[in-house]
């Protein structure tokens, strides 16, 4: 359902958007200060100050918003616009509006009834628009090229932090804005830490898990690959790697409109369990992403069950983590298509020694 459909369903005269991620989603504004006010398809305002007027005109006007400059009292200007447009029932983002903000709304907006939008924007953002999908694809390309150029510098004796710095540099060199989260570089026994962010540890022979991504034009990528550093992997290294790879591929094959997030999680989890490592896979199978690195839907047996729809983008990232030995995670970004799915990540997943 569209925002206009939700407004009609809730009998709203307008919607006020202050969360900057949702402002960007609606207006394409990439700055840090602004408020969006939507009355209907034809009356939409973007209120900002002097610093962002020119930027706003370039970014939000093509999205159908009128730029309104207000340097001193943006909520006062919103109040004027509410009165001018006869807004009595105003939708607000109850999942992100603070108590202080709500108090300011009450002080500034007279005779206005506030209606909770619940998770409206989180739900709207689950299904990606064409330009969002294309931007995510570009973000993934930047990240994968950066990883390829980083691997040649990795060897026994390199530190995790050096790998992290090189990877971040390569992403930014190619146009990435910044890492989409703290880059995980976890080597040897530390690879058993699902969120083992890069440390000063010197890389030794064993597994090396790299979980990373970048923001590009506001949209994230999220990729994990596990490698073996050195020449002598044992049978257990190869065994658990292949189990995770197979679980990853089985789940990806099942991605299509109509399947639920819990059903997907179960496919990978049951396979890993059948191989004797069910207790070593403790996190969910994946999650949605876009303007944030973690968005709805969450592909997990613990999260609210969601039925996948066309144009959702999710990660598939099973793992096995063995304390004192090491761990493997393989993560791909997957688009739900009308007929099934498309894997957006392309970096090889075969067992690779560095």
SULDASUL-V237275 format. One record per backbone hydrogen bond with DSSP energy under -1.0 kcal/mol. CO is the residue of the C=O (numbers start at 1). NH is the residue of the N-H. If there is no record, write none. Layout:
co=CO nh=NH
co=CO nh=NH
//
This chain:
co=2 nh=6
co=3 nh=7
co=4 nh=8
co=5 nh=9
co=6 nh=10
co=7 nh=12
co=14 nh=91
co=15 nh=38
co=17 nh=36
co=19 nh=23
co=20 nh=24
co=21 nh=25
co=22 nh=26
co=23 nh=27
co=24 nh=28
co=35 nh=47
co=36 nh=17
co=37 nh=45
co=38 nh=15
co=43 nh=39
co=43 nh=40
co=44 nh=66
co=45 nh=37
co=46 nh=68
co=47 nh=35
co=48 nh=70
co=49 nh=52
co=50 nh=53
co=52 nh=56
co=53 nh=57
co=54 nh=58
co=55 nh=59
co=56 nh=60
co=56 nh=61
co=60 nh=63
co=60 nh=65
co=61 nh=64
co=66 nh=46
co=68 nh=48
co=73 nh=77
co=74 nh=78
co=75 nh=79
co=76 nh=80
co=77 nh=81
co=78 nh=82
co=79 nh=83
co=80 nh=84
co=81 nh=85
co=82 nh=87
co=83 nh=86
co=88 nh=113
co=89 nh=13
co=89 nh=14
co=90 nh=115
co=91 nh=16
co=92 nh=94
co=92 nh=117
co=93 nh=96
co=93 nh=97
co=98 nh=102
co=99 nh=103
co=100 nh=104
co=101 nh=105
co=102 nh=106
co=103 nh=107
co=104 nh=108
co=105 nh=109
co=113 nh=90
co=115 nh=92
co=117 nh=120
co=119 nh=123
co=120 nh=124
co=121 nh=125
co=129 nh=133
co=130 nh=134
co=131 nh=135
co=132 nh=136
co=133 nh=137
co=134 nh=138
co=135 nh=139
co=136 nh=140
co=137 nh=141
co=138 nh=142
co=139 nh=143
co=140 nh=144
co=141 nh=145
co=142 nh=146
co=143 nh=147
co=144 nh=148
co=145 nh=149
co=146 nh=150
co=147 nh=151
co=150 nh=153
co=151 nh=154
co=155 nh=158
co=158 nh=203
co=159 nh=163
co=160 nh=164
co=161 nh=165
co=162 nh=166
co=163 nh=167
co=164 nh=168
co=165 nh=169
co=166 nh=170
co=167 nh=171
co=168 nh=172
co=169 nh=173
co=171 nh=176
co=172 nh=175
co=178 nh=215
co=183 nh=198
co=184 nh=211
co=186 nh=209
co=187 nh=190
co=188 nh=191
co=189 nh=192
co=190 nh=193
co=193 nh=196
co=195 nh=197
co=199 nh=161
co=201 nh=160
co=203 nh=157
co=206 nh=229
co=207 nh=188
co=208 nh=227
co=209 nh=186
co=210 nh=225
co=211 nh=184
co=212 nh=223
co=213 nh=180
co=215 nh=177
co=216 nh=219
co=219 nh=216
co=223 nh=212
co=224 nh=331
co=225 nh=210
co=227 nh=208
co=228 nh=354
co=229 nh=206
co=234 nh=238
co=235 nh=239
co=236 nh=240
co=237 nh=241
co=238 nh=242
co=239 nh=243
co=240 nh=244
co=241 nh=245
co=242 nh=246
co=243 nh=247
co=244 nh=248
co=245 nh=249
co=246 nh=250
co=247 nh=251
co=248 nh=252
co=249 nh=253
co=252 nh=255
co=256 nh=259
co=259 nh=308
co=260 nh=264
co=261 nh=265
co=262 nh=266
co=263 nh=267
co=264 nh=268
co=265 nh=269
co=266 nh=270
co=267 nh=271
co=268 nh=272
co=269 nh=273
co=270 nh=274
co=272 nh=277
co=273 nh=276
co=277 nh=280
co=278 nh=281
co=280 nh=321
co=285 nh=317
co=286 nh=299
co=287 nh=315
co=288 nh=295
co=290 nh=220
co=292 nh=290
co=295 nh=288
co=297 nh=288
co=298 nh=300
co=299 nh=285
co=299 nh=286
co=306 nh=261
co=308 nh=258
co=309 nh=312
co=311 nh=128
co=312 nh=336
co=313 nh=289
co=314 nh=334
co=316 nh=332
co=318 nh=330
co=320 nh=328
co=322 nh=325
co=322 nh=326
co=326 nh=322
co=328 nh=320
co=331 nh=224
co=332 nh=316
co=333 nh=344
co=333 nh=345
co=334 nh=314
co=335 nh=342
co=336 nh=311
co=340 nh=337
co=342 nh=335
co=352 nh=228
//
